Amino acid sequence: MRWRFYTLFSGRGSSRLVPLLIMKPFLTLAQALTPDGAELTLHAHDTHFYLRINRQPLMGTNASESERVLAELACAKLKSVKAPRVLIGGLGFGFSLR
């Protein structure tokens, strides 16, 4: 069963029930201070996760193309190496591992 919520809308002498739009919350899941004093936060919205530093977007799971391209460029010269080993470090959601 799906619930529908309505609100009363009044305007120009008439009243009617209209569907109430319920927004999906933007949740803060974790926060920490970096050694230089910046605030690093992890957020969730709908099915995506986001990292922000001092409220500025750093990266999100909805836009991972640049991370994939960087990994492809870095590993392109390893095709001729018999058993390449790659160290991936830093913040991220792990898209470079794919």
Secondary structure, 3 states (H helix, E strand, C coil): CCCCCEEEEEECCEEEEEECCCCCCEEEEEEEECCCCCEEEEEEECCEEEEEECCEEEEECCCCHHHHHHHHHHHHHHCCCCCCCCCCCCCCCCHHHC
